[in-house]
Amino acid sequence: MIKVLKLQKAVIAIVIGIVALIVAKIMSSRHISGSTFVLTLAGICFIVGALLFLYPILFAKKVDPDGKKVELEPVGKESE
């Protein structure tokens, strides 16, 4: 489903955010300067990942000719 809806970038952004959060916590516990910058970077990655997960929902194709039924249809596949 992740490949079909092209959500790889969203998953990568969330994973980078998790890694940055762990690094920020380690830096904070050892009193290393710059931990707030890394924490800000983690937050930005989480926000970007969340917005990328919403992208297919916001730009879904209308499958029904009347426009009442909306489904998530992958861009690469043709409707039959």
C-alpha positions as CSV (number, residue, x, y, z in Angstrom):
1,M,0.0,0.0,0.0
2,I,2.9,2.4,0.7
3,K,4.4,1.8,-2.7
4,V,1.0,2.0,-4.5
5,L,0.1,5.3,-2.9
6,K,3.7,6.6,-3.2
7,L,4.2,7.2,0.5
8,Q,7.8,6.3,0.7
9,K,8.9,9.9,1.2
10,A,6.5,10.2,4.1
11,V,7.8,7.0,5.8
12,I,11.4,8.2,5.3
13,A,10.6,11.6,6.8
14,I,9.0,10.0,9.9
15,V,12.0,7.6,10.3
16,I,14.4,10.6,10.1
17,G,12.3,12.4,12.7
18,I,12.4,9.4,15.1
19,V,16.2,9.2,14.7
20,A,16.6,12.9,15.2
21,L,14.4,12.7,18.3
22,I,16.6,10.0,19.8
23,V,19.8,11.9,19.0
24,A,18.3,15.0,20.6
25,K,17.4,13.2,23.8
26,I,20.9,11.7,24.0
27,M,22.5,15.1,23.4
28,S,20.2,16.7,26.0
29,S,21.1,14.0,28.6
30,R,24.9,14.6,28.0
31,H,24.4,18.4,28.1
32,I,25.7,18.9,24.5
33,S,24.9,22.2,22.9
34,G,22.7,22.0,19.8
35,S,20.2,19.6,21.1
36,T,17.4,22.1,20.6
37,F,18.4,22.4,16.9
38,V,18.2,18.7,16.5
39,L,14.8,18.6,18.3
40,T,13.5,21.3,16.0
41,L,14.7,19.2,13.0
42,A,12.8,16.2,14.4
43,G,9.7,18.2,14.7
44,I,9.9,19.5,11.2
45,C,10.4,16.0,9.9
46,F,7.3,14.8,11.8
47,I,5.2,17.7,10.4
48,V,6.4,17.1,6.8
49,G,5.8,13.3,7.1
50,A,2.3,13.9,8.4
51,L,1.5,16.3,5.5
52,L,2.9,13.8,3.0
53,F,0.6,11.1,4.5
54,L,-2.3,13.4,3.9
55,Y,-1.4,14.1,0.3
56,P,-3.2,11.1,-1.3
57,I,-6.4,11.9,0.7
58,L,-6.5,15.5,-0.2
59,F,-5.9,14.8,-3.9
60,A,-8.0,11.6,-4.4
61,K,-9.7,11.0,-7.7
62,K,-13.4,11.0,-8.0
63,V,-14.3,7.6,-9.4
64,D,-18.1,8.1,-9.5
65,P,-19.2,10.2,-12.5
66,D,-21.7,12.1,-10.2
67,G,-18.8,13.0,-7.9
68,K,-20.4,11.6,-4.8
69,K,-18.1,8.7,-4.3
70,V,-14.4,9.4,-3.8
71,E,-11.8,6.6,-3.6
72,L,-8.1,6.5,-3.3
73,E,-6.9,5.4,-6.7
74,P,-3.2,5.1,-7.4
75,V,-1.9,7.4,-10.0
76,G,0.0,4.6,-11.9
77,K,-3.0,2.3,-12.4
78,E,-5.8,2.9,-14.9
79,S,-9.4,2.4,-13.8
80,E,-11.2,-0.4,-15.6
